[in-house]
Amino acid sequence: MADLFDKFDPMIRAREALGFEDTSPIDVVMEQIISPTEAVIKGKRTILAGTNNYLGLTFDPRCIQAAHEALDAAGTGTTGSRVLNGTYTGHKALEAAIANLYGAQHCMVFSTGFLANMASIGTIAGKDDVIVIDADSHASIYDACKMSDATIVRFKHNDADDLDKRLRRLGTGANVLIVIEGLYSMLGDKAPMKELVEVKNRHGASLMVDEAHSLGVFGETGCGVVQEAGVMHDVEFVVGTFSKSVGTIGGYCVSNHPKFEILRLAARPYMFTASLPPSVVASALKAIEILGSEPQHREKLWRNARQLHEGLTRAGFNLGAAPSPVVAVKIDDRDMAVRLWEQLLNNGVYVNLAMPPATPQGLNLLRCSLSAAHTEEQVKTIVDTFERLARSNSVLSQPAA
Amino acid sequence: MSNALDEIVTLIAPLNRKGVAVTPSSTFATDLEWDSLTVMDFVAEMEDHFDIIIPLNLLPDLETVGQVADAVNTLIEKKNG
C-alpha cells in the first residue's frame, strides 16, 4: 500500500524548488506585535505591509476595552454552537449592528469569514440551483461551491458581458446565485458593480457580494463596494469578515430575504461549530460602530494607498490595479519574486508573497496591504525599500545619472 | 453523434507548452502539466467555442482529453435536444 501523503510529493518538490535562503512565508513568526503596523520578526523591528488590517483597529483602545469587559463578564468562550448554548446577548447585538449598518432586515454572524461563505453559499444554493462565480473568487467561495449540491459555472473575471453570455446559455430554468467579491484580494481590483447588477437584474438572478476586503474601505459608512456603487438594495446578500477592517475574527451575511432566518437551522457551518467568544464579539461590535461613524480612518487609509501606489509607480514597478488598499507588485520571474520577498523581510518590510495557483494569470506578486495606521513615513520607507532592492537586483534599471 | 475531439485538440495546441503529442489518453495534470486554473480557463474556452455550459462539477471526472471530448459531445447533443 502506498503512503497517503505521496499525493503531496509534487507540492513538496515545488516548495523545495522555491529556493528561500533562510525564511519562507510559512516560517514567519511575529515575535512581538508593537502596533497595527509594526512587529518584531527574526529579532528585527519590521513594518507590516501585508496584514489586511485596513483600518488599524486591532489596537484601538475602545475595541480593547470592550473585549476586556466582555472577557471579564462572560468568560473566555461560549463552548457551544449558536443553536445550543452559544448565543449570548453580544451575538445578537452584533447582528443587529451589522444589519443596521447595511439597512438590512437580517444578519447572521459566523465564526470565521471562511465559514460565512461556506454557510451562505453552500446552503442557499441546492441541488437544482446554479451558482455562477467570478473566475478569480477566493478559495472559500470555490470550497463553498464544492460543498453545495448546485451546478457550478464560472465567468470571466469582472466581465459583465461574459456573465451575461453564460446566464443566457443557462436559460431560464434554474434559480441562479451569482457570487462576486467587492475588492479582489490578490490584485486589488474592484468589481464593476453597476454593470454586474444590471446583468443580474436582467436575468432575474440573485447576487451575493463578498466584501471581505472592502468592508470599512469603500462607501460612505464603510459598507463596501456595494455602497460606493449605490447598488446596496439591488444586492440580495452581502457577506464579509471581521478579520480585516474589523480587526478580529468572524464573518457575517446580511440579507432582506424574508425567509433568511431559516439558515440558522439549515446552514451546517453555522450550527456545527462553536460561536465566537464574547471578547471577540465585543471588539467586533465596537469596531463596526467605529467604521460606520468615523470616516477619518477610511480617508487616512486611502491617502496611504494612493501614496504607496504613486510611489511604486514612479519607481517603475508594474502594479496589479488602480490605487486601492491592496497594492500588488508584479514580478515576472518567480525566483526573483522569492528573493525580493525575503530581502524585503530582511530589510524590515513584511509583504505577502503570492504565487499561482493562488494568483490569477500565473502572476507572481509581492502583495502589499495598507492600513489607516501606517504613517506617511512608513509608507515612504516601504516604497524606498522596494525601490532600492529592486534596483540592486536589476528588477528595475538604475536611475539615470 | 458529434465529435468534438479534433476541435479540442486544436484548442489545446496554443496551451501545450511542453509540446507533447496530444491523444485521447493524454492527461491534463500529468502529461500537459496544467494546474487547476489552466484547466478551468480551458473549460471557459471550450464553453465559448462550442456554445455550451461545462459545469465545474464535471472536472473531477475529466482527467484525459478523451474524457473531455466525450463530455463535450454529450453536452452538445443535450443542447441540440
Boltz contact constraints between the chains, C-beta under 6 A:
constraints:
  - contact:
      token1: [A, 151]
      token2: [B, 55]
      max_distance: 6.0
  - contact:
      token1: [A, 152]
      token2: [B, 55]
      max_distance: 6.0
  - contact:
      token1: [A, 152]
      token2: [B, 56]
      max_distance: 6.0
  - contact:
      token1: [A, 152]
      token2: [B, 57]
      max_distance: 6.0
  - contact:
      token1: [A, 153]
      token2: [B, 53]
      max_distance: 6.0
  - contact:
      token1: [A, 153]
      token2: [B, 55]
      max_distance: 6.0
  - contact:
      token1: [A, 169]
      token2: [B, 53]
      max_distance: 6.0
  - contact:
      token1: [A, 357]
      token2: [B, 35]
      max_distance: 6.0
  - contact:
      token1: [A, 357]
      token2: [B, 36]
      max_distance: 6.0
  - contact:
      token1: [A, 357]
      token2: [B, 37]
      max_distance: 6.0
